[in-house]
Amino acid sequence: MLSIDWTPNPKDPTPLYQQISAYMKNKIAVGEWPINSKLPPQRTLARLLGVNRSTLTIALDDLIANGLLESKIGSGTWVANNTWSLLASTVPINWTSYLDRGISLPNLHTIQEINHLEFNPDMIRLGTGELSPEIFPKAMMDSILMKLPNRIHSLGYEEPRGLPFLRQQISTYLSSFGINASPSSIMIVSGALQALQLICSSLLPKDSTILLERPSYLFSLKLFQSMNMDFCGIPLDEEGIKIAPISFHKKHQHVNLLYTIPCFHNPTGITMTAKRRNSIIDICKKEQLPIIEDDVYRELWLDAPPPPPLKSLEKDGLVLYLGSLSKSLSPGLRIGWIVGPEPVIERLADIKMQSDYGSSSLSQ
């Protein structure tokens, strides 16, 4: 759906409806609103433009009368197919047809609305699972940023796995809760979501099935459907994801891996018990089922730290471990990491270099 980044000027002697009409005509004329682009609903559009619906209706009727827009009751309003025959001598590319055929599917409309509303300063962001902005250590970060110029010797590309010094610090950090991972088995990513995308695109065949908790925020993302991945939800109880269904699904369908958020699960908030974590490791070893452990919420405890990670309970490379600074230090830094067997990390790093040539050097 088209976005609105302008409002009419009530002090301008030109009537508001004419200002709106001129704005929309210009958007169409310069190609920012291609043919078949759908406008927001009239109620939403009037709110975004800061006018009443009667004023908006006059502007839309004017554009419809001139053949620039089309409208149908129950279907909304969109840029007309014949628009460019009125505005230009050549017909432009119909980008809408490309959008409809693209490999990546758009987010659900509800998710799109949430993504837009989360940047409204009057809204409290619950969807991203991050701390309140007032809690982030701004004073500490200000002090660190002041010292950065003396630490940065180059802002060139980093090596495929990420800045070596940062990976060494993450290695030390991980050891504080039982994960023994050398820097060579750690890769820096632009957040845990990129890690998931890399794992699915690099390690899994098409039509793979991923087991995960039900509910899970991943069900709201179209990313994995675009990659022909199927999700199979496993129920939760007060101790975390249930064990029995894992074996059942592994035996009765082709399951490729288990994805789990054991600490402060999104969206239920459940933290998997130590006993259940050991059981998960045991059953996945028996079934030869790899695990993606998404541990980005680990630092958000209040009374007592959560149990040791699944990754700390196994020494066979069964678990790919995901961590991030987004929930505890700064979402905007876009720094996360994957821990896994070195050949896996090497492949993931190779695929990452094909997509973005490495995470931000300055952030690292």
URVENLIN-V857280 format. One record per backbone hydrogen bond with DSSP energy under -1.0 kcal/mol. CO is the residue of the C=O (numbers start at 1). NH is the residue of the N-H. If there is no record, write none. Layout:
co=[CO,CO]
nh=[NH,NH]
This chain:
co=[9,15,16,17,18,19,20,21,22,23,24,25,26,27,27,28,34,37,38,41,42,43,44,45,46,46,52,53,54,55,56,57,58,59,60,61,62,63,63,64,68,70,72,72,76,77,78,79,80,83,83,84,93,95,96,108,109,110,111,112,113,114,116,117,120,132,136,137,138,139,140,141,142,147,148,148,159,161,163,164,165,166,167,168,169,170,171,173,174,174,175,182,183,185,187,189,189,191,192,193,194,195,196,197,198,199,208,209,209,210,211,212,216,217,218,222,224,225,228,230,232,234,235,237,239,240,243,244,245,246,247,248,249,253,257,258,260,262,265,266,270,273,274,275,276,277,278,279,280,281,282,283,284,290,291,292,293,295,297,310,318,320,321,322,323,325,325,331,335,336,337,338,339,341,342,343,344,345,346,347,348,349,350,351,352,360]
nh=[12,19,20,21,22,23,24,25,26,27,28,29,30,32,33,31,37,79,2,45,46,47,48,49,50,51,56,57,58,59,60,61,62,63,64,65,66,68,69,67,80,78,75,76,72,39,70,36,83,86,87,88,95,99,100,112,113,114,115,116,117,118,119,120,123,135,138,141,142,143,144,145,146,150,151,152,162,188,167,168,169,170,171,172,173,174,175,176,177,179,178,185,186,340,338,191,336,195,196,197,198,199,200,201,202,203,230,256,257,232,259,234,219,220,221,226,229,228,207,210,212,214,242,240,273,237,246,248,249,250,251,252,253,255,211,292,294,272,269,217,265,277,278,279,280,281,282,283,284,285,286,287,289,258,320,260,322,298,300,313,291,293,339,295,337,329,330,334,325,189,323,187,321,345,346,347,348,349,350,351,352,353,354,355,356,364]
